[in-house]
């Protein structure tokens, strides 16, 4: 049986590594650049490159949202891999029920510390947005929740993102419980 190797989104690099460590899992993991999500062709090309790399030495388990690309399920199946049941990386952290509950309360944009460190790469470099585009595209949201594992956050990162979006940013404490459940589920499926 091939060893399982994870492919994750760099936005969740810290969270995935911490969850693997807390579960005592020694599985290798490689990461997809978060900026590749702004272009579907680039995302597919990046994912296929990682799948090729992983498939030579193990069975791929993809820890990105199953809606990050319209054809992602089929791409992963071509490599006899598995993909998270979550629609995006934030649902992977919070779980569908929690996200649905929070979304009923307000129009929320979710972010992580890792995502906060990469927002310029995604919006300014990747999408070519300026501050006006940022305000127009984020104007729909009532607030931004910063999913917080208790990691230190650079106040300047928060301030710069707020200035770009003009949407209040609130910390929202989370655990890695949902991510760990998904890791166990994906690995358990492989062992049967």
MARZAKOL-287320 format. One record per atom (N, C-alpha, C): x, y, z; atom name. Coordinates in steps of 0.2 Angstrom, whole numbers, plus 5000, padded with zeros to 4 digits. Each point is the difference from the previous one (the first is absolute). Layout:
<roses>
+------+------+------+------+
|    X |    Y |    Z | atom |
+------+------+------+------+
|    X |    Y |    Z |   CA |
...
+------+------+------+------+
</roses>
This chain:
<roses>
+------+------+------+------+
|    X |    Y |    Z | atom |
+------+------+------+------+
| 5004 | 4994 | 5000 |    N |
| 4996 | 5006 | 5000 |   CA |
| 5004 | 5006 | 5000 |    C |
| 4999 | 5005 | 4996 |    N |
| 5003 | 5006 | 4999 |   CA |
| 4999 | 5004 | 5007 |    C |
| 5005 | 5004 | 5002 |    N |
| 5000 | 5004 | 5006 |   CA |
| 4996 | 5007 | 4997 |    C |
| 4996 | 5002 | 5005 |    N |
| 4996 | 5006 | 4999 |   CA |
| 5004 | 5006 | 5000 |    C |
| 5000 | 5005 | 4996 |    N |
| 5003 | 5006 | 5000 |   CA |
| 4995 | 5006 | 4999 |    C |
| 5000 | 5005 | 5004 |    N |
| 4995 | 5005 | 5000 |   CA |
| 5003 | 5006 | 4995 |    C |
| 4995 | 5003 | 4997 |    N |
| 5001 | 5006 | 4996 |   CA |
| 4995 | 5005 | 5003 |    C |
| 5003 | 5005 | 5002 |    N |
| 4996 | 5005 | 5004 |   CA |
| 5001 | 5007 | 4996 |    C |
| 4995 | 5005 | 5002 |    N |
| 5001 | 5007 | 4998 |   CA |
| 5004 | 5003 | 5005 |    C |
| 5005 | 5005 | 4997 |    N |
| 5005 | 5003 | 5005 |   CA |
| 4996 | 5005 | 5005 |    C |
| 4994 | 5002 | 4998 |    N |
| 4996 | 5004 | 5005 |   CA |
| 5000 | 4996 | 5007 |    C |
| 4999 | 4994 | 5000 |    N |
| 4999 | 4996 | 5006 |   CA |
| 5006 | 4996 | 5002 |    C |
| 5006 | 5002 | 4997 |    N |
| 5006 | 4996 | 5002 |   CA |
| 5001 | 4999 | 5007 |    C |
| 5000 | 5006 | 5004 |    N |
| 5001 | 4999 | 5007 |   CA |
| 4995 | 4996 | 5004 |    C |
| 4994 | 5001 | 4998 |    N |
| 4994 | 4996 | 5003 |   CA |
| 5001 | 4992 | 4998 |    C |
| 5001 | 4999 | 4994 |    N |
| 5001 | 4993 | 4998 |   CA |
| 5006 | 4996 | 5003 |    C |
| 5006 | 5004 | 5000 |    N |
| 5006 | 4997 | 5004 |   CA |
| 4998 | 4999 | 5007 |    C |
| 4997 | 5005 | 5003 |    N |
| 4998 | 4999 | 5008 |   CA |
| 4996 | 4994 | 5001 |    C |
| 4994 | 4999 | 4996 |    N |
| 4996 | 4995 | 5000 |   CA |
| 5003 | 4993 | 4999 |    C |
| 5004 | 5000 | 4995 |    N |
| 5004 | 4993 | 4999 |   CA |
| 5004 | 4999 | 5006 |    C |
| 5004 | 5005 | 5003 |    N |
| 5004 | 4999 | 5006 |   CA |
| 4996 | 4998 | 5006 |    C |
| 4994 | 5003 | 5001 |    N |
| 4996 | 4998 | 5006 |   CA |
| 4997 | 4993 | 4999 |    C |
| 4999 | 4998 | 4994 |    N |
| 4998 | 4993 | 4999 |   CA |
| 5005 | 4995 | 5000 |    C |
| 5006 | 5002 | 5000 |    N |
| 5006 | 4996 | 5000 |   CA |
| 5001 | 4997 | 4993 |    C |
| 4998 | 5003 | 4995 |    N |
| 5000 | 4997 | 4993 |   CA |
| 5007 | 5003 | 4997 |    C |
| 5003 | 4995 | 4997 |    N |
| 5007 | 5002 | 4997 |   CA |
| 4999 | 5000 | 4992 |    C |
| 4994 | 5001 | 4997 |    N |
| 4999 | 5000 | 4993 |   CA |
| 5004 | 5006 | 4997 |    C |
| 5003 | 4999 | 4994 |    N |
| 5003 | 5006 | 4997 |   CA |
| 4994 | 5004 | 4997 |    C |
| 5002 | 5007 | 5000 |    N |
| 4995 | 5005 | 4997 |   CA |
| 5004 | 5005 | 4995 |    C |
| 4996 | 5001 | 4995 |    N |
| 5003 | 5005 | 4995 |   CA |
| 4994 | 5006 | 5000 |    C |
| 5002 | 5006 | 4998 |    N |
| 4995 | 5005 | 5000 |   CA |
| 4999 | 5003 | 4993 |    C |
| 4994 | 5002 | 4998 |    N |
| 4999 | 5004 | 4994 |   CA |
| 5000 | 5007 | 5002 |    C |
| 5003 | 5004 | 4996 |    N |
| 5000 | 5008 | 5001 |   CA |
| 4993 | 5003 | 5000 |    C |
| 4998 | 5003 | 5005 |    N |
| 4994 | 5003 | 5001 |   CA |
| 4998 | 5005 | 4994 |    C |
| 5005 | 5003 | 4997 |    N |
| 4999 | 5005 | 4995 |   CA |
| 4997 | 4996 | 4994 |    C |
| 5001 | 4994 | 4999 |    N |
| 4998 | 4996 | 4994 |   CA |
| 4992 | 5000 | 5000 |    C |
| 4997 | 5001 | 5005 |    N |
| 4992 | 5000 | 5000 |   CA |
| 4997 | 5005 | 4996 |    C |
| 5004 | 5006 | 4998 |    N |
| 4997 | 5005 | 4997 |   CA |
| 4999 | 4999 | 4992 |    C |
| 5003 | 4994 | 4998 |    N |
| 4999 | 4998 | 4993 |   CA |
| 4999 | 4993 | 4999 |    C |
| 4994 | 4998 | 4998 |    N |
| 4999 | 4993 | 5000 |   CA |
| 5005 | 4996 | 4996 |    C |
| 5002 | 5002 | 4994 |    N |
| 5005 | 4996 | 4996 |   CA |
| 5006 | 4999 | 5004 |    C |
| 5003 | 5006 | 5004 |    N |
| 5006 | 4999 | 5004 |   CA |
| 4999 | 4996 | 5006 |    C |
| 4994 | 5000 | 5003 |    N |
| 4998 | 4995 | 5005 |   CA |
| 5001 | 4993 | 4998 |    C |
| 4996 | 4999 | 4994 |    N |
| 5001 | 4993 | 4998 |   CA |
| 5007 | 4998 | 4998 |    C |
| 5004 | 5004 | 4997 |    N |
| 5006 | 4998 | 4998 |   CA |
| 5005 | 4999 | 5007 |    C |
| 4999 | 5004 | 5005 |    N |
| 5004 | 5000 | 5006 |   CA |
| 4998 | 4993 | 5003 |    C |
| 4993 | 4999 | 5001 |    N |
| 4998 | 4994 | 5003 |   CA |
| 5002 | 4993 | 4996 |    C |
| 5000 | 5000 | 4994 |    N |
| 5002 | 4995 | 4996 |   CA |
| 5008 | 4998 | 5001 |    C |
| 5003 | 5006 | 5000 |    N |
| 5008 | 4999 | 5002 |   CA |
| 5001 | 4997 | 5006 |    C |
| 4996 | 5002 | 5006 |    N |
| 5001 | 4997 | 5006 |   CA |
| 4997 | 4993 | 5000 |    C |
| 4995 | 4999 | 4997 |    N |
| 4997 | 4993 | 5000 |   CA |
| 5005 | 4995 | 4996 |    C |
| 5003 | 5002 | 4995 |    N |
| 5006 | 4996 | 4996 |   CA |
| 5005 | 4999 | 5005 |    C |
| 5002 | 5005 | 5004 |    N |
| 5006 | 4999 | 5004 |   CA |
| 4998 | 4995 | 5006 |    C |
| 4994 | 5001 | 5003 |    N |
| 4998 | 4996 | 5005 |   CA |
| 4999 | 4992 | 4998 |    C |
| 4997 | 5000 | 4994 |    N |
| 4997 | 4993 | 4998 |   CA |
| 5006 | 4996 | 4998 |    C |
| 5006 | 5002 | 4999 |    N |
| 5006 | 4996 | 4999 |   CA |
| 5002 | 4996 | 5006 |    C |
| 4999 | 5003 | 5006 |    N |
| 5002 | 4997 | 5006 |   CA |
| 4994 | 4998 | 5005 |    C |
| 4994 | 5002 | 4999 |    N |
| 4995 | 4999 | 5005 |   CA |
| 4993 | 5001 | 4997 |    C |
| 4995 | 4999 | 5004 |    N |
| 4993 | 5002 | 4998 |   CA |
| 4998 | 5007 | 5002 |    C |
| 4998 | 5004 | 4996 |    N |
| 4999 | 5007 | 5001 |   CA |
| 4993 | 5001 | 5004 |    C |
| 5000 | 5004 | 5005 |    N |
| 4994 | 5002 | 5004 |   CA |
| 5001 | 5008 | 5000 |    C |
| 4995 | 5002 | 4996 |    N |
| 5000 | 5008 | 4999 |   CA |
| 4995 | 5003 | 5005 |    C |
| 5004 | 5005 | 5004 |    N |
| 4997 | 5004 | 5005 |   CA |
| 4998 | 5007 | 4998 |    C |
| 4997 | 5001 | 4995 |    N |
| 4997 | 5006 | 4997 |   CA |
| 4993 | 4999 | 4999 |    C |
| 4996 | 5005 | 4999 |    N |
| 4993 | 5000 | 4999 |   CA |
| 4998 | 4996 | 4994 |    C |
| 4995 | 4996 | 5000 |    N |
| 4997 | 4997 | 4994 |   CA |
| 4997 | 5004 | 4996 |    C |
| 4999 | 5007 | 5001 |    N |
| 4997 | 5004 | 4995 |   CA |
| 5005 | 5006 | 4998 |    C |
| 5007 | 4999 | 5002 |    N |
| 5005 | 5005 | 4998 |   CA |
| 5001 | 5000 | 4992 |    C |
| 4998 | 4995 | 4997 |    N |
| 5000 | 4999 | 4993 |   CA |
| 4994 | 4996 | 4998 |    C |
| 4997 | 5002 | 4994 |    N |
| 4994 | 4996 | 4998 |   CA |
| 5001 | 4993 | 4998 |    C |
| 5006 | 4998 | 4999 |    N |
| 5002 | 4993 | 4998 |   CA |
| 5004 | 4997 | 5005 |    C |
| 5001 | 5002 | 5006 |    N |
| 5005 | 4998 | 5004 |   CA |
| 4999 | 4992 | 5002 |    C |
| 4994 | 4998 | 5001 |    N |
| 4998 | 4993 | 5002 |   CA |
| 5003 | 4996 | 4995 |    C |
| 4998 | 5001 | 4993 |    N |
| 5003 | 4996 | 4995 |   CA |
| 5007 | 5000 | 4999 |    C |
| 5003 | 5006 | 5001 |    N |
| 5008 | 5000 | 5000 |   CA |
| 5003 | 4995 | 5005 |    C |
| 4997 | 5001 | 5006 |    N |
| 5003 | 4996 | 5006 |   CA |
| 4999 | 4992 | 4998 |    C |
| 4994 | 4999 | 4998 |    N |
| 4998 | 4993 | 4998 |   CA |
| 5005 | 4997 | 4995 |    C |
| 5002 | 5004 | 4995 |    N |
| 5005 | 4998 | 4995 |   CA |
| 5006 | 4997 | 5003 |    C |
| 5002 | 5002 | 5006 |    N |
| 5006 | 4998 | 5003 |   CA |
| 4999 | 4995 | 5006 |    C |
| 4994 | 4998 | 5000 |    N |
| 4997 | 4995 | 5005 |   CA |
| 5001 | 5003 | 5007 |    C |
| 4999 | 5006 | 5000 |    N |
| 5001 | 5004 | 5007 |   CA |
| 4993 | 5001 | 5003 |    C |
| 5000 | 5003 | 5006 |    N |
| 4994 | 5002 | 5004 |   CA |
| 5001 | 5008 | 5001 |    C |
| 4994 | 5003 | 5001 |    N |
| 4999 | 5007 | 5001 |   CA |
| 4996 | 5001 | 5006 |    C |
| 5001 | 5005 | 5004 |    N |
| 4996 | 5002 | 5005 |   CA |
| 4993 | 5001 | 4998 |    C |
| 4995 | 4999 | 5005 |    N |
| 4993 | 5000 | 4999 |   CA |
| 4998 | 5008 | 5001 |    C |
| 5005 | 5004 | 5002 |    N |
| 4998 | 5007 | 5001 |   CA |
| 5000 | 5004 | 4994 |    C |
| 4996 | 5005 | 4999 |    N |
| 4999 | 5004 | 4994 |   CA |
| 5006 | 5005 | 4999 |    C |
| 5003 | 5002 | 5006 |    N |
| 5006 | 5004 | 4999 |   CA |
| 5004 | 4999 | 5007 |    C |
| 5006 | 5003 | 5000 |    N |
| 5005 | 4999 | 5006 |   CA |
| 4997 | 5003 | 5006 |    C |
| 4996 | 5005 | 5000 |    N |
| 4997 | 5003 | 5006 |   CA |
| 4995 | 4995 | 5003 |    C |
| 4996 | 4997 | 4996 |    N |
| 4995 | 4995 | 5002 |   CA |
| 5004 | 4994 | 5003 |    C |
| 5006 | 4998 | 4997 |    N |
| 5004 | 4995 | 5003 |   CA |
| 5002 | 5001 | 5007 |    C |
| 5001 | 5007 | 5002 |    N |
| 5002 | 5002 | 5006 |   CA |
| 4994 | 5000 | 5005 |    C |
| 4994 | 5003 | 4998 |    N |
| 4995 | 5002 | 5004 |   CA |
| 4994 | 4994 | 5000 |    C |
| 5000 | 4997 | 4994 |    N |
| 4994 | 4995 | 5000 |   CA |
| 4994 | 5003 | 4997 |    C |
| 4996 | 4996 | 4996 |    N |
| 4995 | 5003 | 4996 |   CA |
| 4994 | 5003 | 5005 |    C |
| 4999 | 4997 | 5005 |    N |
| 4994 | 5002 | 5005 |   CA |
| 5002 | 5007 | 5003 |    C |
| 5006 | 5001 | 5002 |    N |
| 5003 | 5006 | 5003 |   CA |
| 4999 | 5006 | 4995 |    C |
| 5003 | 4998 | 4994 |    N |
| 5000 | 5005 | 4995 |   CA |
| 4992 | 5002 | 4998 |    C |
| 4996 | 4995 | 4999 |    N |
| 4993 | 5002 | 4999 |   CA |
| 4997 | 5004 | 5005 |    C |
| 5001 | 4998 | 5007 |    N |
| 4998 | 5004 | 5005 |   CA |
| 5002 | 5008 | 5000 |    C |
| 5007 | 5000 | 4999 |    N |
| 5003 | 5007 | 5000 |   CA |
| 4997 | 5004 | 4994 |    C |
| 4999 | 4997 | 4994 |    N |
| 4998 | 5003 | 4994 |   CA |
| 4992 | 5002 | 5001 |    C |
| 4997 | 4997 | 5004 |    N |
| 4993 | 5002 | 5001 |   CA |
| 4999 | 5007 | 5004 |    C |
| 5006 | 5001 | 5004 |    N |
| 5000 | 5006 | 5004 |   CA |
| 5002 | 5006 | 4997 |    C |
| 5004 | 4999 | 4995 |    N |
| 5003 | 5006 | 4996 |   CA |
| 5003 | 4998 | 4994 |    C |
| 5002 | 5005 | 4995 |    N |
| 5004 | 4998 | 4994 |   CA |
| 5007 | 5001 | 5002 |    C |
| 5003 | 4994 | 5000 |    N |
| 5007 | 4999 | 5003 |   CA |
| 5005 | 4998 | 4995 |    C |
| 5006 | 5004 | 5000 |    N |
| 5006 | 4997 | 4996 |   CA |
| 5004 | 4997 | 5006 |    C |
| 5003 | 4994 | 4998 |    N |
| 5004 | 4997 | 5005 |   CA |
| 5007 | 5000 | 4998 |    C |
| 5005 | 5001 | 5005 |    N |
| 5007 | 5000 | 4998 |   CA |
| 5004 | 4996 | 5006 |    C |
| 5006 | 4998 | 4998 |    N |
| 5004 | 4997 | 5005 |   CA |
| 5006 | 5004 | 5001 |    C |
| 5005 | 4999 | 5004 |    N |
| 5006 | 5004 | 5001 |   CA |
| 5004 | 4998 | 4994 |    C |
| 5000 | 4994 | 4997 |    N |
| 5004 | 4999 | 4994 |   CA |
| 4997 | 5003 | 4994 |    C |
| 4994 | 5001 | 5000 |    N |
| 4996 | 5003 | 4994 |   CA |
| 5002 | 5008 | 5001 |    C |
| 4999 | 5002 | 5006 |    N |
| 5002 | 5007 | 5001 |   CA |
| 5007 | 5002 | 4998 |    C |
| 5004 | 4996 | 5000 |    N |
| 5007 | 5001 | 4998 |   CA |
| 5001 | 5000 | 4992 |    C |
| 4995 | 4997 | 4997 |    N |
| 5000 | 4999 | 4993 |   CA |
| 4995 | 5004 | 4996 |    C |
| 4996 | 5004 | 5003 |    N |
| 4995 | 5004 | 4997 |   CA |
| 5002 | 5004 | 4994 |    C |
| 5006 | 5003 | 5001 |    N |
| 5002 | 5005 | 4994 |   CA |
| 5002 | 4996 | 4994 |    C |
| 5003 | 4994 | 5001 |    N |
| 5002 | 4996 | 4995 |   CA |
| 4994 | 4997 | 4996 |    C |
| 4994 | 4999 | 5004 |    N |
| 4994 | 4998 | 4997 |   CA |
| 4996 | 5006 | 4996 |    C |
| 4999 | 5005 | 5004 |    N |
| 4996 | 5005 | 4997 |   CA |
| 5003 | 5005 | 4996 |    C |
| 5006 | 5003 | 5002 |    N |
| 5003 | 5005 | 4997 |   CA |
| 5004 | 4997 | 4994 |    C |
| 5005 | 4995 | 5001 |    N |
| 5004 | 4997 | 4995 |   CA |
| 4996 | 4996 | 4995 |    C |
| 4996 | 4995 | 5003 |    N |
| 4996 | 4995 | 4996 |   CA |
| 4994 | 5003 | 4997 |    C |
| 4996 | 5004 | 5003 |    N |
| 4994 | 5002 | 4997 |   CA |
| 5001 | 5008 | 4997 |    C |
| 5005 | 5003 | 5002 |    N |
| 5002 | 5007 | 4998 |   CA |
| 4995 | 5005 | 5003 |    C |
| 4998 | 4999 | 5006 |    N |
| 4995 | 5004 | 5003 |   CA |
| 5004 | 5006 | 5003 |    C |
| 4997 | 5006 | 5000 |    N |
| 5003 | 5006 | 5004 |   CA |
| 4995 | 5000 | 5006 |    C |
| 5001 | 5006 | 5004 |    N |
| 4996 | 5001 | 5006 |   CA |
| 4992 | 5001 | 4998 |    C |
| 4999 | 5003 | 4995 |    N |
| 4993 | 5001 | 4998 |   CA |
| 4997 | 4993 | 4998 |    C |
| 5003 | 4996 | 4996 |    N |
| 4998 | 4993 | 4999 |   CA |
| 4998 | 4996 | 5007 |    C |
| 5005 | 5001 | 5004 |    N |
| 5000 | 4997 | 5007 |   CA |
| 4993 | 5002 | 5003 |    C |
| 4999 | 5006 | 5000 |    N |
| 4994 | 5003 | 5004 |   CA |
| 4994 | 4998 | 4997 |    C |
| 5000 | 5000 | 4993 |    N |
| 4994 | 4998 | 4996 |   CA |
| 4998 | 4992 | 5001 |    C |
| 5005 | 4996 | 5000 |    N |
| 4999 | 4993 | 5000 |   CA |
| 4999 | 4998 | 5008 |    C |
| 5003 | 5003 | 5004 |    N |
| 4998 | 4998 | 5007 |   CA |
| 4995 | 5004 | 5004 |    C |
| 4997 | 5005 | 4996 |    N |
| 4994 | 5004 | 5002 |   CA |
| 4994 | 4996 | 5002 |    C |
| 4999 | 4994 | 4998 |    N |
| 4995 | 4995 | 5001 |   CA |
| 5000 | 4998 | 5007 |    C |
| 5006 | 4999 | 5003 |    N |
| 5001 | 4997 | 5006 |   CA |
| 4999 | 5005 | 5006 |    C |
| 4997 | 4997 | 5006 |    N |
| 4999 | 5003 | 5006 |   CA |
| 5006 | 5000 | 5004 |    C |
| 5004 | 4995 | 5000 |    N |
| 5006 | 4999 | 5004 |   CA |
| 5004 | 4995 | 4997 |    C |
| 5007 | 5000 | 5002 |    N |
| 5004 | 4995 | 4998 |   CA |
| 5002 | 4997 | 5007 |    C |
| 5000 | 4993 | 5000 |    N |
| 5002 | 4996 | 5006 |   CA |
| 5007 | 4997 | 4998 |    C |
| 5004 | 5002 | 5005 |    N |
| 5007 | 4997 | 5000 |   CA |
| 5000 | 4994 | 5004 |    C |
| 5000 | 4994 | 4997 |    N |
| 5000 | 4994 | 5004 |   CA |
| 5006 | 4999 | 5003 |    C |
| 5000 | 5000 | 5007 |    N |
| 5006 | 5001 | 5004 |   CA |
| 5001 | 4994 | 5005 |    C |
| 5006 | 4997 | 4999 |    N |
| 5002 | 4994 | 5004 |   CA |
| 5005 | 5003 | 5005 |    C |
| 5000 | 5006 | 5001 |    N |
| 5004 | 5003 | 5006 |   CA |
| 5007 | 5001 | 4997 |    C |
| 5001 | 5000 | 4993 |    N |
| 5007 | 5002 | 4998 |   CA |
| 5001 | 5007 | 5000 |    C |
| 5006 | 5003 | 5000 |    N |
| 5001 | 5007 | 5000 |   CA |
| 4998 | 5003 | 4993 |    C |
| 4997 | 5005 | 5000 |    N |
| 4998 | 5004 | 4994 |   CA |
| 5003 | 5006 | 5000 |    C |
| 5003 | 5002 | 4994 |    N |
| 5003 | 5007 | 4999 |   CA |
| 4994 | 5005 | 4999 |    C |
| 5000 | 5004 | 5005 |    N |
| 4995 | 5006 | 5000 |   CA |
| 5000 | 5004 | 4993 |    C |
| 5006 | 5000 | 4997 |    N |
| 5000 | 5004 | 4994 |   CA |
| 4997 | 4996 | 4994 |    C |
| 5000 | 4994 | 5001 |    N |
| 4997 | 4996 | 4995 |   CA |
| 4992 | 5001 | 5000 |    C |
| 4998 | 5000 | 5006 |    N |
| 4992 | 5001 | 5001 |   CA |
| 4999 | 5007 | 4998 |    C |
| 5004 | 5005 | 5002 |    N |
| 4998 | 5007 | 4998 |   CA |
| 5000 | 5001 | 4993 |    C |
| 5005 | 4997 | 4996 |    N |
| 5001 | 5001 | 4993 |   CA |
| 4994 | 4996 | 4996 |    C |
| 4998 | 4995 | 5003 |    N |
| 4994 | 4996 | 4997 |   CA |
| 4994 | 5004 | 5001 |    C |
| 4999 | 5003 | 5006 |    N |
| 4994 | 5004 | 5002 |   CA |
| 5000 | 5006 | 4995 |    C |
| 5006 | 5003 | 4999 |    N |
| 5000 | 5006 | 4996 |   CA |
| 4998 | 4999 | 4993 |    C |
| 5002 | 4994 | 4998 |    N |
| 4998 | 4997 | 4993 |   CA |
| 4993 | 4999 | 4999 |    C |
| 4997 | 4997 | 5005 |    N |
| 4993 | 4997 | 5000 |   CA |
| 4995 | 5005 | 5003 |    C |
| 5002 | 5004 | 5005 |    N |
| 4995 | 5004 | 5004 |   CA |
| 4995 | 4996 | 5003 |    C |
| 5001 | 4994 | 5002 |    N |
| 4996 | 4996 | 5003 |   CA |
| 5003 | 4998 | 5007 |    C |
| 4996 | 5001 | 5006 |    N |
| 5003 | 4998 | 5006 |   CA |
| 5002 | 4993 | 5001 |    C |
| 5006 | 4999 | 5003 |    N |
| 5003 | 4993 | 5000 |   CA |
| 5000 | 4998 | 5008 |    C |
| 4997 | 4994 | 5001 |    N |
| 4999 | 4998 | 5007 |   CA |
| 5003 | 4993 | 5001 |    C |
| 5004 | 4999 | 5005 |    N |
| 5003 | 4993 | 5001 |   CA |
| 4994 | 4995 | 5002 |    C |
| 5001 | 4994 | 4998 |    N |
| 4995 | 4995 | 5002 |   CA |
| 5004 | 4994 | 5002 |    C |
| 5000 | 4998 | 5006 |    N |
| 5004 | 4995 | 5003 |   CA |
| 4997 | 4993 | 4997 |    C |
| 5005 | 4996 | 4998 |    N |
| 4998 | 4993 | 4997 |   CA |
| 5005 | 4995 | 5003 |    C |
| 4998 | 4994 | 4998 |    N |
| 5004 | 4994 | 5002 |   CA |
| 5002 | 4997 | 4993 |    C |
| 5004 | 4995 | 5001 |    N |
| 5001 | 4996 | 4994 |   CA |
| 4996 | 4993 | 5000 |    C |
| 4995 | 5000 | 5004 |    N |
| 4996 | 4994 | 5000 |   CA |
| 4997 | 4997 | 4994 |    C |
| 4997 | 5005 | 4996 |    N |
| 4997 | 4998 | 4994 |   CA |
| 5005 | 4998 | 4995 |    C |
| 5006 | 5003 | 4999 |    N |
| 5005 | 4998 | 4996 |   CA |
| 5003 | 4993 | 5002 |    C |
| 5001 | 4999 | 5006 |    N |
| 5002 | 4994 | 5002 |   CA |
| 4995 | 4994 | 4999 |    C |
| 4994 | 5001 | 5000 |    N |
| 4995 | 4995 | 4999 |   CA |
| 5000 | 4999 | 4992 |    C |
| 5001 | 5005 | 4996 |    N |
| 5000 | 4998 | 4993 |   CA |
| 5007 | 4997 | 4998 |    C |
| 5005 | 5001 | 5003 |    N |
| 5007 | 4996 | 4999 |   CA |
| 4998 | 4993 | 5002 |    C |
| 4998 | 4999 | 5006 |    N |
| 4998 | 4993 | 5002 |   CA |
| 4995 | 4996 | 4995 |    C |
| 4995 | 5004 | 4998 |    N |
| 4995 | 4997 | 4995 |   CA |
| 5004 | 4998 | 4994 |    C |
| 5004 | 5005 | 4997 |    N |
| 5003 | 4998 | 4994 |   CA |
| 5005 | 4994 | 5000 |    C |
| 5004 | 5000 | 5006 |    N |
| 5005 | 4995 | 5001 |   CA |
| 4996 | 4993 | 5001 |    C |
| 4995 | 5001 | 5004 |    N |
| 4996 | 4994 | 5002 |   CA |
| 4997 | 4996 | 4993 |    C |
| 4998 | 5004 | 4996 |    N |
| 4997 | 4998 | 4993 |   CA |
| 5005 | 4996 | 4997 |    C |
| 5006 | 5002 | 5000 |    N |
| 5006 | 4997 | 4997 |   CA |
| 5002 | 4993 | 5003 |    C |
| 4999 | 5000 | 5006 |    N |
| 5002 | 4994 | 5004 |   CA |
| 4995 | 4994 | 4999 |    C |
| 4994 | 5001 | 4997 |    N |
| 4995 | 4995 | 5000 |   CA |
| 5000 | 4997 | 4993 |    C |
+------+------+------+------+
</roses>
